[in-house]
Amino acid sequence: MRSRVSVQVPFSDLRAQHEPLMAELVTAFREVTESSAFSGGPYVAQFETEFAAFCEAQYALGVGSGTDALWLSLLALGVGPGDEVVTVPNSFIATAEAISLCGARPVFVDIDERTYTMDPAKLEAALTMRTQAILPVHLFGQMADMDAILGIARRGGTPVVEDACQAHGAEYKGKKAGCLGVAGCFSFYPGKNLGAFGEAGAVVTDELEVRSRIQMLRDHGQVAKYIHAAIGWNARMDGIQAAVLSLKLRRLEAANAARREHAKLYNELLADEPRVIRPAVEPHNRHVYHVYAVRVADRDAVMQRMAERGVTCGIHYPVPIHLQRAYEFLGLRQGSFPVAERCARELLSLPMYPELTQEQIERVVDTLKQSLPAAVPVYT
Ligand SMILES: Cc1ncc(COP(=O)(O)O)c(C=O)c1O
């Protein structure tokens, strides 16, 4: 038996995920190669049908990335220069970039300190006459408080687009991520719960009009061969990505179940550790743990000590979007969104992927406990 000390734990392990699929992947590559269906085509159409069914949505549209999915959804809703889109500051920068790429202005609201998702109590005050959409982020695999957000949005007739890039298969009151707003946006970046072999994304929607606009915009505004009704972009999905995604979609439920089991074990092993805040899950939510993040004092030093002991962690995200240099022009500063800023200082993402073993999880927890500062911090 290996000694515990020798167990290295990476942050994620895509090789372990792909090794058992190798024969099926080779077959899929051969099929796509033999049909030369490299850009769009039947493999993309098939994946779109399968992913729409998985999300319980009418339509799915394969696009080039999660960023494309967000950007094209907002464009399809008519978001443009002079408009505002309300979102959160603690996301990957792509959430805000998609708004900016439409020519609109991101307006941030702070997050709920327990779930790290948009705080609906702060949403109303952020809405103006210029608000064209609300873009909540289902961070780490847990959905935002959609009833409250949709209720506020409905009063102003404002569409809601879901950033579900980290929430494949997550649920809110029994409804799948992506199907509560007008459009739901997914990333298939390789490390996501459903990951491609490169860049890919999708939009799901029940609205025929949104579907038609995105179909056109993702393909250079093309409505018939070389006939262009609008200025679009090349945001098509590759056939090879679609074939890989179809194959991996069949395992997504099992992979999410494994992540949830790992989170349960982490929670149990950390239950008696007062120096750690564990993830809080609302009872109506099905969390799919794209990220299992705890909060600790002196986070950067803890992460460094864990790395020295062979356990690699991540930080999602060290600098909130409103404090990034790219968004300096918004004139926001430290103190603008205190909850998001505090979480950015304290959140530490522990290794999380379906193939983790019990031994590895125990090793992560032992290492975390050894790496924490001795004093119990006062969490306000
Ligand atoms: C919350 C969130 N939004 C948007 C994106 C952008 O997706 P992509 O990297 O596929 O463009 C990501 C991916 O990292 C994400 O996590």
The ligand as a Tripos MOL2 file, in Angstrom:
@<TRIPOS>MOLECULE
LIG
   16    16     1     0     0
SMALL
NO_CHARGES

@<TRIPOS>ATOM
      1 C1        -18.7790   31.8790  -15.2480 C.3       1 LIG1
      2 C2        -18.1340   31.8230  -16.6060 C.ar      1 LIG1
      3 N1        -18.5950   32.6120  -17.5820 N.ar      1 LIG1
      4 C3        -18.0680   32.5890  -18.8220 C.ar      1 LIG1
      5 C4        -17.0200   31.7500  -19.1500 C.ar      1 LIG1
      6 C5        -16.4320   31.8030  -20.5320 C.3       1 LIG1
      7 O1        -16.4290   30.5640  -21.1780 O.3       1 LIG1
      8 P1        -15.3150   30.2090  -22.2840 P.3       1 LIG1
      9 O2        -14.0070   30.1230  -21.5890 O.co2     1 LIG1
     10 O3        -15.7720   28.9170  -22.8660 O.co2     1 LIG1
     11 O4        -15.3500   31.3110  -23.2840 O.co2     1 LIG1
     12 C6        -16.5200   30.9050  -18.1700 C.ar      1 LIG1
     13 C7        -15.4120   29.9710  -18.4820 C.2       1 LIG1
     14 O5        -14.4010   29.9280  -17.8710 O.2       1 LIG1
     15 C8        -17.0660   30.9470  -16.8590 C.ar      1 LIG1
     16 O6        -16.6030   30.1580  -15.8840 O.3       1 LIG1
@<TRIPOS>BOND
     1     1     2 1
     2     2     3 ar
     3     2    15 ar
     4     3     4 ar
     5     4     5 ar
     6     5     6 1
     7     5    12 ar
     8     6     7 1
     9     7     8 1
    10     8     9 2
    11     8    10 1
    12     8    11 1
    13    12    13 1
    14    12    15 ar
    15    13    14 2
    16    15    16 1
@<TRIPOS>SUBSTRUCTURE
     1 LIG1         1 GROUP 0 **** ****
